[in-house]
Amino acid sequence: MEFALGREAEQAGYRLKAFSEIGSTNAEALDAARGGDAGRAWFVTAHQTAGRGRRGRAWATPPGNLAASLLLVGSFEPSAAASLGFVAGLALDDALRSVAPSLAFRIAVDGVEGGGAGGADRLRLKWPNDVLLDGAKLAGILLEGEALAESRFAVAIGIGVNVAHAPTGLPYPATALRALGSTVDAPTLLSALADAWAGLERVWAGGHGFAAIRRLWLERAAGIGERVAVRLGGDLVSGCFETIDDTGRLVVLMADGSRRSIASGEVHFGAVATVRA
């Protein structure tokens, strides 16, 4: 399986490091940063053997799926780096719509395609780091950062996509592109993803453009206006998912009219949120 970056990504100065098999693309990227890699490099494989998700959970990437990490190294603040997860979600959403447009929208009975928050848009971004297709997890995003010498900071943006296979035995539904009839392969998706990222990184502008990223992300967000339950360790916060704030925190409208901003947690929407609460 041969990977290549898209033309826009190459013109923007990104590099590609592809592996037939690797333990973790994020680990490889951060190790490269410690060794002096200047960043703007994609680390990619179609078979990741020791991937991980949030909170140290395993993330399986069997042959045919996509595991990719983008390494960025710079002087940006860790708080700005944290917003890169939203950029990654948007880039993957754009890439999926580009290479598999038939999966983006449901076809109504009258043959008209629907879209928008109240329509039939099948792709949605779930706070803080998932991409959903028909309400099931299609992809996950993991940010890992590390301070380097000379006030530099490295961040590895890991993106795992169920292209050919979906994991089983999970506490939530998962899906894969192949299971829904798509013939898109991992190299095609990586090329589109790298190009989409290059454009959105210019919008992000080192964190200064997060207001624009936030607006775009909210247009594609899952669960806006729905009941939400967020598990914070042993605590449970429940209410209505109102928005995300200007730092990317989830804003929950509580039953008493107050608002609570949450930086991280396990999120459940709708009927599942009611059960969890």
C-alpha positions in Angstrom: 0.0 0.0 0.0 1.8 3.2 -1.2 1.1 6.5 0.4 1.6 9.9 -1.0 0.7 13.5 0.0 -1.6 15.6 -2.1 -0.2 18.4 -4.3 -1.4 21.2 -2.0 0.3 19.5 1.0 3.5 19.1 -0.8 3.5 22.7 -2.0 2.9 23.8 1.6 6.1 22.1 2.6 4.8 19.0 4.3 6.8 15.8 4.3 5.8 12.1 4.4 7.2 9.2 6.4 5.4 6.0 5.6 5.7 2.6 7.3 4.4 -0.8 6.2 3.9 -1.5 9.9 4.6 0.5 13.1 3.8 0.4 16.8 2.4 3.9 17.1 2.6 6.8 14.6 2.3 9.3 17.5 5.1 7.7 19.4 7.3 7.7 16.2 6.5 11.3 15.5 7.4 12.5 19.0 10.5 10.4 19.0 11.5 12.1 15.8 10.9 15.5 17.4 13.2 14.6 20.3 15.8 13.8 17.6 15.6 17.2 16.0 12.9 16.7 13.4 11.6 20.2 12.4 8.0 19.0 12.0 5.5 19.5 9.2 5.8 15.8 8.7 3.1 13.1 8.3 3.8 9.7 9.8 1.5 7.1 8.3 0.8 3.4 8.2 -2.0 1.0 7.2 -1.1 -1.4 10.1 -0.5 0.1 13.5 0.2 -2.6 16.2 0.4 -0.5 19.4 -1.9 2.5 18.8 -3.6 4.3 21.6 -6.6 6.5 22.1 -7.6 8.9 24.8 -6.9 8.0 28.4 -4.4 5.4 27.3 -6.9 3.1 25.7 -5.8 0.8 22.9 -6.8 1.8 19.3 -6.6 -1.1 16.9 -5.5 -0.4 13.3 -5.6 -3.6 11.4 -4.3 -3.8 7.8 -6.4 -1.6 5.5 -7.3 1.1 8.1 -5.5 4.4 8.3 -3.2 5.5 11.1 -1.6 8.9 10.6 0.1 11.4 12.8 1.1 14.9 11.9 4.1 16.3 13.7 4.3 20.0 14.2 7.1 21.7 16.0 7.2 25.4 16.9 7.0 28.1 19.5 3.2 28.1 19.9 1.7 27.9 23.3 0.3 24.5 24.5 -3.1 26.1 24.9 -3.1 27.0 21.2 -1.8 23.5 20.3 -4.9 22.0 22.1 -7.2 23.6 19.5 -5.5 21.6 16.8 -7.9 18.7 17.5 -10.7 20.8 16.1 -8.6 21.5 13.0 -7.9 17.8 12.5 -11.6 17.0 12.8 -12.6 19.5 10.2 -9.8 18.3 7.9 -10.9 14.7 8.1 -14.5 15.7 7.6 -13.5 17.7 4.4 -11.4 14.8 3.2 -14.2 12.2 3.7 -16.7 14.4 1.8 -14.2 14.8 -1.0 -13.3 11.1 -1.5 -16.6 9.5 -0.5 -19.3 12.1 -1.3 -22.0 9.4 -1.5 -21.6 8.8 2.3 -22.0 12.5 3.3 -25.8 12.7 2.9 -28.8 10.5 3.1 -31.1 10.4 0.0 -34.6 11.3 0.9 -37.6 9.4 -0.4 -38.1 12.1 -3.1 -34.5 11.7 -4.3 -33.4 15.0 -2.8 -30.2 15.1 -0.8 -30.5 16.6 2.7 -28.0 18.4 4.8 -27.5 20.8 7.7 -28.0 20.4 11.4 -31.6 19.5 11.0 -31.2 17.6 7.8 -29.7 14.3 6.7 -26.0 15.0 7.1 -24.5 11.6 8.0 -21.0 12.9 9.0 -20.8 14.7 12.3 -18.0 15.8 14.6 -18.3 14.7 18.2 -16.6 16.7 20.9 -13.8 16.6 21.5 -12.1 14.2 19.1 -14.4 11.8 17.2 -15.8 11.7 13.7 -19.2 10.0 13.5 -20.9 8.4 10.5 -24.6 7.6 11.0 -24.0 8.2 14.7 -21.3 5.5 14.9 -17.6 6.2 15.5 -15.7 6.2 12.2 -12.5 7.9 13.4 -10.7 9.2 16.5 -8.2 11.9 17.0 -5.5 12.0 19.7 -3.2 15.0 20.5 0.0 14.5 22.4 2.5 17.2 23.1 5.9 17.6 24.6 8.2 20.5 25.5 11.5 20.5 23.7 14.7 22.5 24.2 15.0 26.2 23.2 11.3 26.9 24.1 10.0 24.7 21.3 6.9 22.6 21.6 6.1 19.4 19.7 2.6 18.1 19.1 1.6 14.9 17.4 -1.9 14.9 16.0 -2.9 11.2 15.7 -5.8 10.3 13.4 -7.1 6.8 13.2 -9.8 6.0 10.6 -11.8 2.7 10.2 -11.4 2.4 6.4 -11.6 -1.4 5.9 -12.5 -2.7 9.4 -14.5 -1.5 12.4 -13.6 -2.7 15.9 -16.1 -4.9 17.8 -16.8 -5.4 21.5 -16.8 -1.6 22.3 -19.2 0.2 24.6 -20.3 2.4 21.7 -21.2 1.7 18.0 -18.4 1.8 15.5 -18.4 1.6 11.7 -16.0 1.5 8.7 -16.1 3.0 5.2 -16.0 -0.5 3.6 -19.0 -1.7 5.6 -21.0 1.1 4.1 -20.1 0.4 0.5 -17.2 2.8 0.0 -14.3 1.6 -2.1 -12.0 4.4 -0.8 -8.6 3.1 0.5 -6.2 4.4 3.1 -3.7 6.1 0.7 -6.5 8.0 -1.1 -7.9 9.2 2.2 -4.5 10.2 3.5 -3.8 12.3 0.3 -7.1 14.1 0.7 -6.6 14.6 4.4 -3.1 16.1 4.0 -4.5 18.6 1.4 -7.5 19.5 3.6 -5.2 20.1 6.6 -2.9 22.4 4.6 -5.8 24.7 3.8 -7.3 24.7 7.3 -3.9 25.2 9.0 -3.8 28.6 7.2 -7.1 29.4 8.7 -6.0 28.3 12.2 -2.9 30.6 11.8 -1.0 29.4 14.9 -4.1 29.6 17.0 -5.0 33.2 16.1 -7.7 31.9 13.7 -9.5 29.6 16.2 -12.6 31.8 16.1 -13.1 30.8 12.4 -12.2 27.1 13.2 -14.7 27.2 16.0 -17.5 28.5 13.8 -16.8 25.8 11.1 -16.7 23.1 13.7 -20.0 24.1 15.3 -21.7 23.9 11.9 -20.7 20.2 11.7 -21.0 19.3 15.4 -23.1 16.4 16.7 -25.5 16.9 19.6 -25.9 20.7 19.6 -29.1 21.5 21.6 -29.4 17.9 22.8 -29.2 16.4 26.2 -25.6 15.6 27.2 -24.0 13.7 30.0 -20.3 14.1 30.7 -18.4 11.7 33.0 -15.6 13.5 34.9 -13.9 10.9 36.9 -16.4 9.9 39.5 -18.7 12.8 38.8 -21.4 13.2 36.2 -22.5 16.5 34.6 -25.7 16.5 32.7 -27.6 19.2 30.9 -27.9 20.5 27.3 -24.9 20.8 24.9 -25.1 24.5 24.1 -21.8 25.3 22.3 -18.0 25.2 22.7 -16.3 28.3 24.0 -13.4 30.3 22.6 -10.9 27.8 24.0 -12.7 24.7 22.7 -14.3 23.7 26.0 -17.8 22.1 26.0 -20.4 24.4 27.4 -23.3 22.6 29.2 -26.5 24.5 30.0 -27.6 23.1 33.4 -31.2 22.6 34.6 -31.0 25.6 36.9 -30.0 27.9 34.0 -26.3 28.1 34.9 -23.5 27.1 32.5 -20.5 24.8 33.0 -17.5 24.7 30.8 -15.7 21.3 30.5 -12.2 20.7 29.2 -12.4 16.9 28.9 -14.6 14.0 29.8 -16.6 11.1 28.5 -19.5 12.5 26.5 -22.9 10.8 25.7 -25.8 12.5 23.8 -29.5 12.1 23.6 -31.2 9.0 25.0 -27.8 7.5 26.0 -27.1 10.6 28.0 -30.4 10.1 29.9 -29.5 6.5 30.7 -26.0 7.5 31.8 -27.4 10.3 34.0 
